[in-house]
Amino acid sequence: MNIFELQNVTKRFERVVALDSVTLAVPRRSIIGLLGRNGSGKTTLLRHVTGLHLPTSGRCETFGVRTDSLGPRELSRLGMVSQRDYFIDWMRIKQLLRYVGSFYPIWDRVLEKNLVESLDLDLSATVGTLSPGNAQKLALVLATCHHPELLLLDEPLSDMDPIARAQVVQMLLDRFNDDDLTMVISSHMLQDIEVIVERVVCLDHGRVITDAPIDELRQRFGGLSLEAIFPLLVGDETPDDDSPAKGDDLREAHG
Amino acid sequence: MKARPLLRLMWSPQAGFLVLPLALAAAWPAVRNHPAVAGLAAGSPGDLSSVVWGEAVSFAVVAGFLTGLITRDLLQAPFAFIVPSLRNRILTGKAIAAALIAVVLAFRLADLSGLAMSPAIAACTLLFFSIGAALSDPVFPRSLVWIIGALLVIPVWEPGHVRRFFEFAPMIGSVAAITATAVLVRRELDPDTARERTMHPMQRGKTSVDGPVASTWRAMGLARAWSGYPRTGRLWEWVRAMHYENFGARRFLWITSVLWAVGLNCGTAYALKNPSFAAVMGLMNLCMGGHRITGRWAYPIARERRALVLWLGSLVDSVAYFALAALILPLIYALHLPQVILIKGMTPRYGLLAPLAIAFITAPVVQWPRVTSNLAPAQMSRFGPLWLRVSLRCLAAVAITTFTLESLYVVRHVVSMTAAVATAAGLAIAFQRYYWINLKHHFAGSDLA
């Protein structure tokens, strides 16, 4: 059974078509890498899965329920880290964790403590004063401590330093192994997510242009890294000025 | 040939400042011939002179305050810091505005107090203009704002004091006023303060949430701890959660903010001899503040329940304001405090409570755009149209209120008080029900982020 499914979903914001006839089905217990250039529709797609956005046309279901009818039962099984998370600025981290924890039937205090320690978060810090990187770490803690079945991560690593990124990737892998988890990660940090994603979905101008297992992609592109494959997927084959040979290799591989 | 430079001027910041005093100056004859002033003219010359001094003081403070607000908006606009000489251009505009107002008021008062008084009047105007501008300065010390704001009540309420002071010692008064103005202007010109003023929104985002006030509240043990359980799914728990998000920063924050609004609006309504003021300002309050779900999280709450929580929050806000106002307004009237002498005022022919009741009925009209505009950032970003809609709805609510009041006035001799109360209750229920149905429908099909 698929954990979420989009059928011919189109989303228009006035004249802008953010999603254009997107059809996508994600099975349980998988890790999907959602790629695309800025404005390609990644955030909009993830928001459709949570029911924050509703399709202009088409059908979108999460946990087998239409997303406009998601109730507490379904939403409690879902965790999300948004690109620009809004927190309640006046709260301290400790207060926010207690507050958000009260929304869910299960809130793992032990996991919360472990994550706060491993991600080096100061419980007494005021949320409004957090650096962007620490705000992302906090968002990850808030999105995982209720053991969601579906974790949607929209640019979860963009503001973190390399050490923190490695910690978070390891933490996500642990969650995947410990929980019956399905993850969708939208990120431009392709080197970081390459080690964990099983399948790549690439969006361009609101359309799904690639939906394939990562191994198949590597095979198709001659063993190149995801970072090297991405420009080829979105049709930007311009070689790096400093390394013409690399550009030639890419074309050859693609051809 | 001359059109292009004029157009260029109209696009510059100075133009904004020129428009304000020119518009006010143009409106001056109408103010002068207003029955409230004309009526007083029949009294002693001292009365009329005090009235006009009062106008001068209030006028200068309000004009200064407004120009200060415009300055703040301009300086804190995105990328304002890269506009060459923006601060100097703004200061020039401000100086022109202050000078224009001073000249207009000096001439205005000269025929009442004599031409010799003109410099003193101009100095007085400049001082009050600078005070008004300082009050809207985001980096002006908050404690001083409160103190000056409280002290300002005296000259605005009883302008006779200002008149007598300047007439008794025009020279000393002028020197004192100019010195005080110079101190305020010097602060305005200080480059460090100017930089701080431009950066203020960013600093506020970093510090205000944990500033000295918040720390003091915490130290006093007045910060609230969360003890709700929305996981139970009970409606009241979600309403509590929304209340905590909005007003949990410290204990009694919500009730004190309602009390402030009610006290201020009812007090002003009494001072202005217009009970409807408390009703209209109540609508403005509901339009600007109150409960709402602020986050863009995927809260584990169904869309219909979310709409219900918001509807209840709106209802709590309007009941709290209007119920308290219904208690406090008659109380203030019973105290027989002095009223502003330069206002003739309206006869409270509808009684004290009828305007409040009608405003309560129409409250959903102004609450609707605020509650629903929180949904999508795309809507929020279109700030102008959003606020235009809010203002139009406010005007609509005021129009409905006035129309209903007039109708009540006409029919009150026909229907009994019981029938009037029953009609008001029926209307309130109908409006609230219509509001709820619309909210439910809106949340069923709108984007939440």
Interface residues (C-beta under 8 A of the other chain):
Chain A: F13 R47 T50 G51 L52 H53 L54 D68 S69 L70 G71 P72 L75 S76 L78 M80 S82 D85 Y86 F87 I88 D89 W90 M91 Q95 R98 Y99 S102 F103 Y104 P105 T126 V127 G128 T129
Chain B: G205 K206 T207 S208 V209 D210 A214 A225 W226 G228 Y229 P230 R231 G233 A241 Y244 E245 G248 A249 T294 G295 R296 W297 A298 Y299 P300 I301 A302 R303 R305 A378 A444 G445 S446 D447 L448 A449
